[in-house]
Amino acid sequence: MLEFLADYAGFLIRLLSIALIVLLIVAVVAGNKGKQRKGNLSVVKLNEGYKAMKEELRKQLHDKKALKKEQKALKKEQKAKAKEKSKETSEAPAKRVYVLDFDGDIKASAVSSLREEVSAILSVATQQDEVVVRLESPGGVVHGYGLAASQLQRIRDKGIPLTVTVDKVAASGGYMMACVADKIVAAPFAILGSIGVVAQVPNIHRLLDKSNIDVELHTAGKYKRTLTMLGENTDEGREKFKQDLEDTHELFKRFVSGNRPVLEMDSIATGETWYGSEALENHLADEVMTSDAYLEQFYADTDVLHVSYREPKPLTERFGMSVLSAVETKAIGWLTKILNTKGY
């Protein structure tokens, strides 16, 4: 029993120490608030991973004699290619393919990383290169995806070929981004389209009214608030809200039409979606294949570079996770001792 109490006291002391450290770090962070924290830019050559897998399979599929012969022929081929490259003038640098990933949520949160990745690529890329964006998004808020599309427009404005590949879905705001590209490549069952606008506002006014709860809303400006969740909505407010949606839809259609003039907007901008092969027929896509198949064609003679920017996590979040882990570990150990203590 005494041993248990001693361990318990030790646990409390450690827990108190951790709490003090957390408070100290919070104070330091508060003092450094406003200072810009830099993230990490990562560049990985995808060719190397592809080559390593290929070599491993060759080792498993061929006997040593055949493998040695094949490697000898491969070295000879590589030597010939290197010799051919050496004849090229320095005025014609080799093409590079830069690969970006955009996994979109409803707020288009990934745009903060996208802007950094685009800035990094534009600092070194030439019009001979190509940027491939592997895009996955069901859409979200207008202003978030509008900014994301504008980031891709920066690539087009520099005259650098831009390709967007869609393996699963690029709908609504996702398609707003995709349409900026020179070329859209969609997997056979990828979902594209949804050129429309949607909004819904729950209203609990009648429930509050039954409970004798009044909600007052004061605005300056006739249409500062059209529909509300708590107050009583009017027909005039509803009409204005619908008109705002129509105006946003028109803006969306003009943007898509300006980037892909081949589209028949009257039949496409209905909010419907299409799978890859159907999207191709409706000119929503230019090719039907997966992103893997598209990139694979470059691995043999082109540097394929995956560029990603990771936002720095706040110090409190990083330290908080480590503190939580430490407390959890100690608590589990403490409970284990309790259960295993004889006579308790």
C-alpha positions as CSV (number, residue, x, y, z in Angstrom):
1,M,0.0,0.0,0.0
2,L,2.8,2.4,0.9
3,E,4.5,1.6,-2.4
4,F,1.4,2.5,-4.3
5,L,1.0,5.8,-2.4
6,A,4.7,6.6,-3.2
7,D,4.1,5.9,-6.9
8,Y,0.9,7.9,-6.8
9,A,2.7,10.9,-5.3
10,G,5.5,10.6,-7.8
11,F,2.9,10.6,-10.6
12,L,1.2,13.8,-9.2
13,I,4.6,15.5,-9.0
14,R,5.4,14.7,-12.6
15,L,2.0,15.8,-13.7
16,L,2.4,19.1,-11.9
17,S,5.8,19.6,-13.5
18,I,4.3,18.9,-17.0
19,A,1.6,21.4,-16.3
20,L,4.1,24.1,-15.3
21,I,6.1,23.4,-18.5
22,V,3.0,23.8,-20.6
23,L,2.2,27.1,-19.0
24,L,5.7,28.3,-19.6
25,I,5.6,27.3,-23.2
26,V,2.2,29.0,-23.6
27,A,3.7,32.2,-22.1
28,V,6.6,32.0,-24.6
29,V,4.3,31.4,-27.5
30,A,2.1,34.4,-26.5
31,G,5.2,36.5,-26.3
32,N,6.3,35.5,-29.7
33,K,2.9,35.9,-31.3
34,G,3.0,37.5,-34.6
35,K,6.4,36.1,-35.6
36,Q,6.2,34.2,-38.9
37,R,7.0,30.5,-38.7
38,K,8.5,28.9,-41.8
39,G,7.3,25.6,-43.1
40,N,9.2,22.8,-44.9
41,L,9.5,22.4,-48.6
42,S,10.1,18.8,-49.7
43,V,11.2,17.7,-53.1
44,V,11.3,14.0,-54.0
45,K,12.4,12.5,-57.3
46,L,9.6,10.0,-58.1
47,N,11.7,8.3,-60.8
48,E,14.0,6.8,-58.1
49,G,11.1,5.1,-56.3
50,Y,9.7,3.7,-59.6
51,K,13.2,2.5,-60.6
52,A,13.8,0.8,-57.2
53,M,10.5,-1.1,-57.5
54,K,11.3,-2.1,-61.0
55,E,14.7,-3.4,-60.1
56,E,13.3,-5.4,-57.1
57,L,10.8,-7.1,-59.4
58,R,13.5,-8.0,-61.9
59,K,15.6,-9.6,-59.2
60,Q,12.7,-11.7,-58.2
61,L,11.6,-12.7,-61.7
62,H,14.9,-13.4,-63.4
63,D,17.7,-15.8,-62.6
64,K,21.2,-14.4,-61.9
65,K,22.5,-15.1,-65.4
66,A,19.6,-13.5,-67.2
67,L,19.6,-10.5,-64.8
68,K,23.2,-9.9,-65.4
69,K,22.7,-9.9,-69.1
70,E,19.8,-7.5,-68.8
71,Q,21.7,-5.1,-66.6
72,K,24.6,-5.1,-69.0
73,A,22.2,-4.1,-71.9
74,L,20.6,-1.5,-69.7
75,K,23.9,0.1,-68.8
76,K,24.8,0.2,-72.5
77,E,21.5,1.9,-73.3
78,Q,22.0,4.4,-70.5
79,K,25.5,5.2,-71.7
80,A,24.2,5.9,-75.2
81,K,21.5,8.2,-73.8
82,A,24.0,10.0,-71.7
83,K,26.2,10.5,-74.8
84,E,23.3,11.8,-76.8
85,K,22.4,14.3,-74.0
86,S,26.0,15.6,-73.9
87,K,25.6,16.7,-77.5
88,E,22.7,18.9,-76.6
89,T,23.5,22.6,-76.2
90,S,23.2,24.3,-72.8
91,E,20.5,26.5,-74.3
92,A,18.1,23.6,-74.3
93,P,17.8,22.3,-70.7
94,A,16.1,19.0,-70.1
95,K,12.4,19.0,-69.4
96,R,11.2,18.6,-65.8
97,V,7.8,17.6,-64.5
98,Y,6.7,19.0,-61.2
99,V,4.0,17.1,-59.3
100,L,1.7,18.7,-56.7
101,D,-1.1,17.1,-54.6
102,F,-4.2,19.0,-53.7
103,D,-6.6,17.2,-51.3
104,G,-9.5,19.6,-50.9
105,D,-11.8,19.9,-48.0
106,I,-14.9,22.2,-47.7
107,K,-12.8,25.2,-46.8
108,A,-10.0,24.5,-49.4
109,S,-7.6,24.6,-46.5
110,A,-4.8,23.1,-48.7
111,V,-4.6,26.4,-50.6
112,S,-2.1,27.7,-48.0
113,S,0.4,25.0,-48.9
114,L,-0.5,25.2,-52.6
115,R,0.5,28.9,-52.8
116,E,3.9,28.1,-51.4
117,E,4.4,25.2,-53.7
118,V,3.5,27.2,-56.8
119,S,5.8,30.1,-55.7
120,A,8.7,27.6,-55.3
121,I,8.1,26.0,-58.7
122,L,7.7,29.3,-60.5
123,S,11.1,30.4,-59.2
124,V,12.9,27.7,-61.2
125,A,10.5,26.3,-63.9
126,T,10.7,27.2,-67.6
127,Q,8.1,27.0,-70.3
128,Q,9.7,23.7,-71.4
129,D,8.7,22.1,-68.1
130,E,5.2,20.9,-67.0
131,V,3.3,21.1,-63.8
132,V,1.0,18.2,-62.9
133,V,-1.6,18.7,-60.1
134,R,-3.1,15.5,-58.7
135,L,-6.4,17.0,-57.6
136,E,-9.1,15.5,-55.4
137,S,-12.0,17.6,-54.1
138,P,-15.8,17.5,-53.9
139,G,-15.8,21.3,-53.7
140,G,-16.6,23.8,-50.9
141,V,-16.7,27.5,-50.2
142,V,-16.6,29.9,-53.2
143,H,-13.8,32.2,-51.9
144,G,-11.6,29.3,-50.9
145,Y,-11.7,27.5,-54.2
146,G,-11.6,30.8,-56.1
147,L,-8.2,31.5,-54.5
148,A,-7.0,27.9,-55.2
149,A,-7.9,28.3,-58.9
150,S,-6.1,31.6,-58.9
151,Q,-3.0,29.9,-57.6
152,L,-3.1,27.5,-60.6
153,Q,-3.7,30.5,-62.9
154,R,-0.3,31.8,-61.9
155,I,1.3,28.8,-63.6
156,R,-0.7,29.4,-66.8
157,D,0.2,33.1,-66.7
158,K,3.9,32.1,-66.9
159,G,3.3,30.0,-70.0
160,I,4.2,26.8,-68.2
161,P,2.0,23.8,-69.3
162,L,-0.4,22.8,-66.6
163,T,-2.1,19.4,-66.4
164,V,-4.7,18.4,-63.7
165,T,-5.3,14.7,-63.1
166,V,-8.4,13.5,-61.3
167,D,-8.4,9.9,-59.9
168,K,-11.6,10.2,-57.8
169,V,-13.5,13.5,-57.8
170,A,-13.2,17.1,-59.0
171,A,-16.6,18.6,-58.5
172,S,-18.0,22.1,-58.0
173,G,-15.0,24.1,-56.6
174,G,-12.8,21.2,-57.4
175,Y,-13.7,21.5,-61.1
176,M,-13.3,25.3,-60.8
177,M,-9.6,24.5,-60.1
178,A,-9.4,21.8,-62.8
179,C,-10.7,23.9,-65.6
180,V,-7.8,26.3,-65.3
181,A,-5.4,23.6,-66.7
182,D,-4.3,23.2,-70.3
183,K,-5.2,19.6,-70.0
184,I,-7.6,17.6,-67.7
185,V,-6.9,13.9,-67.3
186,A,-9.5,11.8,-65.5
187,A,-9.6,8.2,-64.4
188,P,-12.4,6.2,-66.0
189,F,-14.7,6.4,-62.9
190,A,-13.6,9.8,-61.6
191,I,-16.4,12.3,-61.0
192,L,-16.3,15.7,-62.7
193,G,-18.7,18.6,-63.0
194,S,-21.2,19.8,-60.5
195,I,-21.1,23.3,-62.0
196,G,-23.7,24.8,-59.6
197,V,-24.1,26.6,-56.3
198,V,-25.8,25.3,-53.2
199,A,-26.6,26.8,-49.8
200,Q,-28.8,25.8,-46.9
201,V,-29.7,27.6,-43.7
202,P,-31.5,25.8,-40.8
203,N,-34.1,27.9,-39.0
204,I,-35.3,27.2,-35.5
205,H,-37.5,30.3,-35.1
206,R,-40.7,28.4,-34.5
207,L,-39.1,26.3,-31.8
208,L,-37.8,29.4,-30.1
209,D,-41.2,31.0,-30.4
210,K,-42.9,28.1,-28.7
211,S,-40.4,28.4,-25.8
212,N,-41.2,32.2,-25.6
213,I,-37.6,33.1,-26.6
214,D,-37.1,36.3,-28.5
215,V,-34.2,36.9,-30.8
216,E,-33.4,40.4,-32.0
217,L,-31.3,41.1,-35.0
218,H,-30.2,44.6,-35.9
219,T,-28.6,45.5,-39.2
220,A,-27.4,48.6,-41.0
221,G,-28.0,48.0,-44.7
222,K,-31.2,46.5,-46.3
223,Y,-29.6,43.2,-47.3
224,K,-26.9,42.9,-44.6
225,R,-28.7,39.7,-43.5
226,T,-31.2,38.0,-45.8
227,L,-31.8,34.7,-44.0
228,T,-31.1,33.9,-40.4
229,M,-31.0,30.7,-38.3
230,L,-32.8,32.2,-35.3
231,G,-35.1,35.0,-36.5
232,E,-38.2,34.9,-38.7
233,N,-37.3,34.9,-42.4
234,T,-39.3,36.9,-44.9
235,D,-40.2,36.2,-48.5
236,E,-38.1,39.3,-49.5
237,G,-35.1,37.9,-47.7
238,R,-35.6,34.5,-49.4
239,E,-35.8,36.1,-52.8
240,K,-32.6,38.1,-52.3
241,F,-30.8,35.0,-51.0
242,K,-31.8,33.0,-54.2
243,Q,-30.7,35.9,-56.3
244,D,-27.3,35.9,-54.7
245,L,-27.0,32.2,-55.5
246,E,-27.9,32.9,-59.1
247,D,-25.3,35.7,-59.4
248,T,-22.7,33.4,-57.9
249,H,-23.7,30.6,-60.4
250,E,-23.3,33.0,-63.3
251,L,-19.9,34.0,-62.1
252,F,-18.9,30.3,-61.8
253,K,-20.2,29.6,-65.4
254,R,-18.3,32.6,-66.8
255,F,-15.1,31.4,-65.2
256,V,-15.4,27.8,-66.4
257,S,-16.4,29.0,-69.9
258,G,-13.5,31.4,-70.1
259,N,-11.1,28.6,-69.4
260,R,-12.8,25.8,-71.4
261,P,-14.7,27.5,-74.3
262,V,-15.4,24.1,-75.8
263,L,-18.0,23.4,-73.2
264,E,-21.7,23.8,-73.9
265,M,-22.6,25.7,-70.7
266,D,-26.4,25.5,-71.0
267,S,-26.2,21.7,-70.9
268,I,-23.2,21.3,-68.5
269,A,-23.9,24.0,-65.9
270,T,-26.9,22.2,-64.3
271,G,-25.1,20.9,-61.2
272,E,-24.9,17.4,-62.6
273,T,-21.7,15.2,-62.5
274,W,-20.3,12.8,-65.0
275,Y,-17.8,9.9,-64.8
276,G,-14.5,10.0,-66.6
277,S,-15.5,8.6,-70.0
278,E,-18.8,10.6,-70.0
279,A,-16.8,13.7,-69.0
280,L,-14.6,13.2,-72.0
281,E,-17.6,13.1,-74.3
282,N,-18.9,16.3,-72.8
283,H,-15.5,18.0,-73.0
284,L,-15.1,18.2,-69.3
285,A,-11.9,16.2,-69.6
286,D,-9.3,15.8,-72.4
287,E,-8.0,12.2,-71.7
288,V,-9.2,9.2,-69.7
289,M,-6.4,7.6,-67.6
290,T,-5.2,7.5,-64.1
291,S,-2.6,9.9,-62.7
292,D,-0.2,6.9,-62.3
293,A,-0.4,6.0,-66.0
294,Y,0.0,9.7,-67.0
295,L,3.2,10.1,-64.9
296,E,4.6,6.8,-65.9
297,Q,5.3,7.9,-69.4
298,F,7.8,10.5,-68.1
299,Y,9.9,8.2,-65.8
300,A,12.3,6.9,-68.4
301,D,13.8,10.1,-69.6
302,T,12.4,13.0,-67.6
303,D,13.0,14.1,-64.0
304,V,9.6,13.8,-62.2
305,L,9.8,15.9,-59.0
306,H,7.1,15.8,-56.3
307,V,7.0,19.1,-54.5
308,S,5.1,19.5,-51.2
309,Y,5.1,22.3,-48.6
310,R,4.2,21.4,-45.0
311,E,2.7,24.0,-42.8
312,P,4.4,24.3,-39.4
313,K,2.3,23.1,-36.5
314,P,1.8,25.5,-33.6
315,L,4.2,24.8,-30.7
316,T,1.3,24.3,-28.3
317,E,-0.2,21.6,-30.6
318,R,3.1,19.8,-31.0
319,F,4.0,20.0,-27.3
320,G,0.4,19.2,-26.3
321,M,0.5,15.9,-28.1
322,S,3.7,14.9,-26.4
323,V,2.3,15.9,-23.0
324,L,-0.9,13.9,-23.7
325,S,1.2,10.9,-24.7
326,A,3.4,11.1,-21.5
327,V,0.4,11.5,-19.2
328,E,-1.4,8.6,-21.0
329,T,1.7,6.3,-20.6
330,K,2.1,7.2,-16.9
331,A,-1.6,6.7,-16.2
332,I,-1.7,3.3,-17.9
333,G,1.4,2.2,-15.9
334,W,-0.2,3.5,-12.7
335,L,-3.5,1.6,-13.3
336,T,-1.5,-1.6,-14.2
337,K,0.3,-1.4,-10.8
338,I,-3.0,-0.9,-9.0
339,L,-4.5,-4.0,-10.6
340,N,-1.4,-6.1,-10.0
341,T,-0.8,-4.9,-6.3
342,K,-1.4,-7.9,-4.0
343,G,-4.0,-7.4,-1.2
344,Y,-5.5,-4.2,-2.7
